[in-house]
Each structure stands twice: as structure tokens, then as C-alpha cells.
Amino acid sequence: MTAAESQTHYRICPLCEACCGLEVRTRGSQVEAIRGWRGDVLSDGYLCPKAAALRDLHEDPDRLRTPLMRRRGRGSPLEPVGWAEAYAEIGRRLPPLLAEHGRDALALVAGNPASHKMGLLLYFARLIRAAGSKNVYSASTLDQMPKQLSAGLMFGHWLSIPVPDIERTQWLLVIGANPVASNGSMWTVPDFRGKARAMQARGGRLIVIDPRRSETAALADEHHFIRPGADAWLLLGMLHHLFAKDLVTAGAATSLVDGLALLKDAVQPFTPARTALRCGVPAETIQRLATELASTPRAALYGRIGTCTQTYGTLASWLIDVLNVLTGRLDVPGGVMFAKAPAFAANTVGKPGTGRGVSTGRHHSRVSGAPEVFGELPITRLAEEIETPGPGQVRALVTVASNPVLSSPNGARIAAALGTLDFMVSFDIYLNETTRHANVVLPGRSPLEEGHYDIAFPQLSCHNHARYSAPIFAAPADHPPEWHNLLRLAAILKGSGAGANVAALDDQMLADDLQRLAGEHASAMQQALSAWTGPERLADLALRTGPHGDQFGRRPEGLTLAKLAAQPGGIDLGELQPRLPEVLRTPSGLVELAPPSLLADLPRAAADLATPAADMVIIGRREVRSNNSWMHNLPTLAKGPARCTLLMHPQDATRLGLADGALARIQRGDAALQAPVVLSTDLMPGVVCLPHGWGHDLPGARLHLAAERPGVNLNALLDDALIDPLSGNAVLSGVAVQVRAAGAG
């Protein structure tokens, strides 16, 4: 075959949680076309505009292909260097700093893209162990930790999250989520629009509650506005109604629930009449929705970003699952069910039906005392840990595919703090608003140059499956894979130096894992895995020992990575199936309806019932072409109308003297932004809406296309002191602001 001949490859899209299967046609080293592949067992040919942008990402001239380093200290430019020189600098600078100031002087931050690359996700965990620091942060505390915490407390593991069985659901209530744009978030559901229309075609109904008539709301049979940040009161009103009208039944989970009486007593103050005044949804609607959820066969309730990014994020996330449980919708077809992932799912290993559960607060942040949750501290506490002198002060930072200067509240404070660090290393494909502060930047490969297996998302999928896609292009010989780079840094942190043998270190780490797992059989298992290296080897191990695995030959028909590699499009493992009580990992072996920490937070919500709503609040929005900041540099996604606009209801615009297209000033305290106004009756009066991830006008970043239309950074308005106290999640929604015409006042 000559280089000029066209070839077709199968590929899993790594750009969002939908994880669609793609058909990529190449000629030589060029991508000719990207289409959805009908042979994919999960997405069945669906794709969104992001998938086509994989070619832009692969070819982007701004994508880093060689390490960058500051040779002359802070303030000097970042210059291209070789890999050996970059690691020599890390080896020279980082160990002495930690030897003098302790392991907690190093902080580590992982961003959203790390969850979409198997090498980053699997080996970042190894890096954390090598670092030995308590200062670990990730994007999870920006938008999802409340859901992980509530699921952990109820079901016993952080990723035991029940998702709507949309393939069989007849009634779906969506709160604070926009799956038409996201194709699911903490719910892998490619082509949500198509699946929702199929539900409607079989007589089902889709109901959306959101401060904006989103793309999902436009598709729905029914939409209701709600005051941003008030979801917990709506849900409490629904739960109160179920108890008051004796509509509570746990159905298939009846013998497996604990805490029902405690819960009933705790929700007594939250009558629909009272909660309606706070959330802006009429009491009659609250009662009707609760009744329909309880009485409609095959019904489900789902909430996401809007329910998490608020001060009551954990309460709202918990109440969604409580309502599903107490209407008999948990673990039944058409309700909410647990996926059974073929690998990496802790709720498929060990003794079924019981476990250690989850715990929080094993350590706390040094400055403000925020508790650890799932091994992490709130990312909004990073700046103060760098700024504040004293023992344990963060003096060095490692970022992995992360851009907190744009993605976190009060990014200007984070940027200023990064500028004071003694040393910073970034693993990233771009010189962005955060990595511009690094002393050393280590680029990853193009996604098309690496194999792909989804580690987390099969645990959240609407359909059970297993898929793997091999690299499409060979990486440059002198460009190591990201897992190599993470292990080399781990070797430096463990005292082995920058010249450590990474392959030998990986072998030893695997041997240690296998010894703990299999004892005397460890050596034979390692030999059986020898066809693979790095993350593929770990994936093969997880598949073979998973619930569908071959168990190293004891079940010859079972899964291995080799079998997946030979099946482009993956292996269909069937519809979601009931998993209670097997899935539970709580110490009691029961679904915990009334975790003490959540009950203890209800008085805060009760006291806040009488708080008057602000005159104007701001919310974010997600758009299919711009759901992450780095996507703004890709031509396929950046083209079209300006997207960083302020949506506003005409009624508010008239009151404020603003017209369509006018420039508005949005202010909170001393922070202010200006954005063009777009009038829309899709917004609830008293709410304005600005997308997140913009603000590409900071010096030192190299995102040339994004800089042509930089937009403004919503998070620059937000208060990094505001968090959900249980999960540490940032408050990104429902924040009070003042809006006026730019130049007025």
C-alpha cells in the first residue's frame, strides 16, 4: 500500500463525555474526513461538530510539539528545548525545593481533558502517589463533586451514579442540565436529541426545569423557569408532597433502604407552598411533577451542571437520587440504573453488596480548613495556598491539561499567585492562560497518535459496552507518550532522577500491583500481559479481571484488550440491568437515604427559605461548539457568529436601557466585564447568561485564532470564597450581579 492511498480508521472521540465512534479517513499523514461510524455499538453513527474538529486539533500550528523552558528564570521567555534538557531542569529545581520545604510544598492540578486520555488519567494517579502531597486539585470541584459525594454517601462509591435508562424511559424530568448540547454529563448518552425524540414517539414526555429555555428545553414537551441556585427547594417540595400524599414507595429497593423515617422528619419544613416562593416554580407544578414521577411507569429524574454549581450542590444532587429511590424508579428498566462497566469500576470488584463506603475530611486545606473530598481539595483554595506564607505553603505546581486561570472563579487571583511560584511544570498541548506561567511545559501527543479506552465513562453510560481504538498515526519518534512523561516526573519525585528507566519503573509498578492482587500468580499474569505496555497494559489487566473478562484463561469467551482491538466499533454488552444489592459498597449494605452530613445541611436550606431573591443573577451556558476553553482555537468550532454574548430578557433590557447588540457592563463588587447583549425571551426575567471558558486576551498565551475573538471570562466575576460547604464545589451559578449600559453611571 502506498502513502497516497486512502485508508479508513475507527476512532473513539475523546472530546466530550458522549464518546462517539468515528470513521476517520486518512491519506498518508493527512486527515481527509471524519464521520460518525454506524458500526459503533454505542453511538451508532452519531457525531457532533466537535468530532470534525479532531482534524483541526491534530493539525493546529499552535499545538505544542516540543518542550518549552525558561532558561533565564521568571520573566524570561519560554523557549523550545529538547526533552532531556527539560527533564534535567525539573530534576535540578524540584527535588531541592521539596527537600527544603516538604512534600506539601508541591500542588498538583488536573483538568477536564485528563479524563478523556487513558495515559493521563491512569498515570496521574501514579504521579500523585509519588508526590506524597495533600495538595491535589482537579476540575471535579468546578462542576461535579456534589454528585460524586452524594452518590458515594448513598451507594458507597464515588462513581456509583445511577443514570436514566433513556432507551426504555417514558417520562424524563431534566433539571439544570442541557444534554442536547452536552450529550450527557456524568451520563454518557450520545445523540440525546435522537433518543429523546424516540421516547416522545413512543408516547413519552420530556420535561425541563431551567432558568433558560435551553436547546434541551426547546425539544421538551414542557419547560418551567426556576430561580438559579434554587433547585434544592424545588426537590424538597416534591419530596414533601410524596410523604404528605403517601406516594412513597421504594419499589425494587424497598428492602434495601435505610433512613426513611429520619428523612421524612427532616423535610417537614419544606412544603411546596413555601419552597415555591423561593424557587419560583408554582406549588401546583411542584406537586404535579412529584405525582407524575411517582405514578408514571418507567419514569426518571436527572440533574446536572446547574444542580451542582451552587451552594446547595450536594443537597440538590442527593435529593435527585432520593426522589428516584422513593418513587420506585431506582434499579428498574426505564428508571435510573447503574451501568456495569467492563473495567476500572470499583463497584464490580470485591465482595458485592457491601464495602467501606466513602469518607471525607481525611485532611484539610492549610489556610481555610476546607475538607478533602475524594482525595482532593477545592480548586478555589489553590490561590490562598500559594499566597499565604508559613509551613506547608505551596511553592511548586504541576498542572495536567488544566487551565484554572479561565475555568476557576477569580482567575486573576490565580494568575497572580502562579506568578509567585518558585517552580511550575505543565503537561499540556497548548501555551494557554495558565501554562504561560510555567517554567517547563511538556506537550502531549495528538489524540490521533495514541490509543484510546474510556476509563470512567462506561461507568456512566446509557448502554453497557466495551470499546478500544488504536492510534491512527505514528507519533514522532522523539515525542514520548504522556504516560512516559508522568512516570519520569514520578521517578524524579521518588529520588530516581531524570534519567530513570521509565519502562523498568512501569514494569515494577505493575508487578507491585499484581502482587497485591494475585500473590503467587503475579508473575504469570505479568507475562500474559506482555503484549501491551503502559496504559494499554493496565486496560488489558482491568478488562481481564473485570466482570466480563477472560480471567486470564479461566473464561476463554471473556474480554481482553486484544479482543476489543479486533472489534472496531466495540462489543455490545447489552441494556442496563438491575444491580441491587450487588452494586452497593456501603458498610450497611443498604441505600443510605439519610447521610448525617446531608441532614445536617438542611437547616441551612430552611433558614435560607425567607431570603429574598436578588434583582439580577448570572448563569453560565454550554454550547456544543465551545464547551472547553481550548476548543476556541479550532477553526471548525470557532467559525460562525460570536458566541461570547450576554443573553438577557427584553423586559430586563427595557428596564436597564439596553438594546439588542448594545454593550453591557456586568459587575460584582470590584470585578466587571463588558459583553454585547442578545435579547431573548428564552431567559427568565432577572437572569442574564454568559458562556464560560472565554477571555483569550491575556499576554503570553499562544492561541492565535482564539485571540482574534477573545470574549470575556465569566469566572472573573465570580467569588472564589463561595463554595458548597459539603463538597467544596465552586459556586458558578445564580451569583448576584449588577448590569447596566457600558459607560453609564
HELIX and SHEET records of a PDB file:
HELIX    1   1 PRO A   49  GLU A   59  1                                  11    
HELIX    2   2 TRP A   83  HIS A  101  1                                  19    
HELIX    3   3 ARG A  103  ALA A  105  5                                   3    
HELIX    4   4 ASN A  112  HIS A  116  5                                   5    
HELIX    5   5 MET A  118  ALA A  131  1                                  14    
HELIX    6   6 SER A  140  ASP A  143  1                                   4    
HELIX    7   7 MET A  145  PHE A  155  1                                  11    
HELIX    8   8 PRO A  179  SER A  182  1                                   4    
HELIX    9   9 PHE A  192  ALA A  201  1                                  10    
HELIX   10  10 GLU A  215  LEU A  219  1                                   5    
HELIX   11  11 ASP A  231  ALA A  244  1                                  14    
HELIX   12  12 GLY A  251  LEU A  256  5                                   6    
HELIX   13  13 LEU A  260  ALA A  266  1                                   7    
HELIX   14  14 PRO A  272  CYS A  279  1                                   8    
HELIX   15  15 ALA A  283  SER A  295  1                                  13    
HELIX   16  16 ILE A  305  CYS A  308  1                                   4    
HELIX   17  17 GLY A  313  LEU A  326  1                                  14    
HELIX   18  18 ALA A  346  THR A  348  5                                   3    
HELIX   19  19 ILE A  379  ARG A  381  5                                   3    
HELIX   20  20 LEU A  382  GLU A  387  1                                   6    
HELIX   21  21 PRO A  404  SER A  407  1                                   4    
HELIX   22  22 GLY A  411  LEU A  418  1                                   8    
HELIX   23  23 THR A  435  HIS A  437  5                                   3    
HELIX   24  24 PRO A  447  GLU A  449  5                                   3    
HELIX   25  25 PHE A  457  LEU A  460  5                                   4    
HELIX   26  26 GLU A  482  LEU A  493  1                                  12    
HELIX   27  27 VAL A  502  ALA A  518  1                                  17    
HELIX   28  28 GLY A  519  HIS A  521  5                                   3    
HELIX   29  29 ALA A  522  ALA A  528  1                                   7    
HELIX   30  30 GLY A  534  ARG A  544  1                                  11    
HELIX   31  31 LEU A  561  ALA A  565  1                                   5    
HELIX   32  32 PRO A  596  LEU A  599  1                                   4    
HELIX   33  33 LEU A  602  ALA A  607  1                                   6    
HELIX   34  34 ASP A  608  ALA A  610  5                                   3    
HELIX   35  35 SER A  629  ASN A  633  5                                   5    
HELIX   36  36 PRO A  635  ALA A  638  1                                   4    
HELIX   37  37 PRO A  650  LEU A  656  1                                   7    
HELIX   38  38 HIS A  704  GLU A  708  1                                   5    
HELIX   39  39 LEU A  714  LEU A  717  5                                   4    
SHEET    1   A 3 SER A   6  ILE A  12  0                                        
SHEET    2   A 3 GLY A  21  ARG A  27 -1                                        
SHEET    3   A 3 GLN A  30  GLY A  36 -1                                        
SHEET    1   B 7 LEU A  78  PRO A  80  0                                        
SHEET    2   B 7 LEU A  68  ARG A  70 -1                                        
SHEET    3   B 7 VAL A 440  LEU A 442 -1                                        
SHEET    4   B 7 PHE A 423  PHE A 427  1                                        
SHEET    5   B 7 ALA A 396  VAL A 400  1                                        
SHEET    6   B 7 LEU A 106  ALA A 110  1                                        
SHEET    7   B 7 VAL A 136  SER A 138  1                                        
SHEET    1   C 2 VAL A 163  PRO A 164  0                                        
SHEET    2   C 2 VAL A 336  MET A 337 -1                                        
SHEET    1   D 4 GLU A 222  HIS A 224  0                                        
SHEET    2   D 4 ARG A 205  ILE A 209  1                                        
SHEET    3   D 4 TRP A 171  ILE A 175  1                                        
SHEET    4   D 4 ALA A 299  GLY A 303  1                                        
SHEET    1   E 2 VAL A 257  ASP A 258  0                                        
SHEET    2   E 2 VAL A 591  GLU A 592  1                                        
SHEET    1   F 2 THR A 360  HIS A 364  0                                        
SHEET    2   F 2 PRO A 371  VAL A 373 -1                                        
SHEET    1   G 2 ASN A 464  ALA A 466  0                                        
SHEET    2   G 2 ILE A 571  GLY A 574 -1                                        
SHEET    1   H 7 VAL A 735  ALA A 736  0                                        
SHEET    2   H 7 VAL A 617  ILE A 619 -1                                        
SHEET    3   H 7 VAL A 687  CYS A 689  1                                        
SHEET    4   H 7 LEU A 646  MET A 648 -1                                        
SHEET    5   H 7 ALA A 671  LEU A 679  1                                        
SHEET    6   H 7 LEU A 663  ARG A 668 -1                                        
SHEET    7   H 7 GLN A 738  ALA A 741 -1                                        
END                                                                             
